[in-house]
Amino acid sequence: MSHDPQSWLASLPAISDESVVEILDFLQAFIVAFESFYGGQIHRYYDQRSRHNLIQPAPKTLQEDLPF
């Protein structure tokens, strides 16, 4: 099985419209439940990796500390 999403999706079997909708409904309910259960961990992961946490201001040099 390829890791390319387009080729993987193309290899899925043909199924009825009703089955497609049932699978979609299940996946959407699963994602909502998953995010609800693991939401704190998901937010913590992204917060820890956010841009404002990765880029630290450069420390001031002695010259910048002088009043003149």
Secondary structure, 3 states (H helix, E strand, C coil): CCCCHHHHHHCCCCCCHHHHHHHHHHHHHHHHHHHHHHHHHHHHHHHHCCHHHHCCCCCCCHHHHCCC
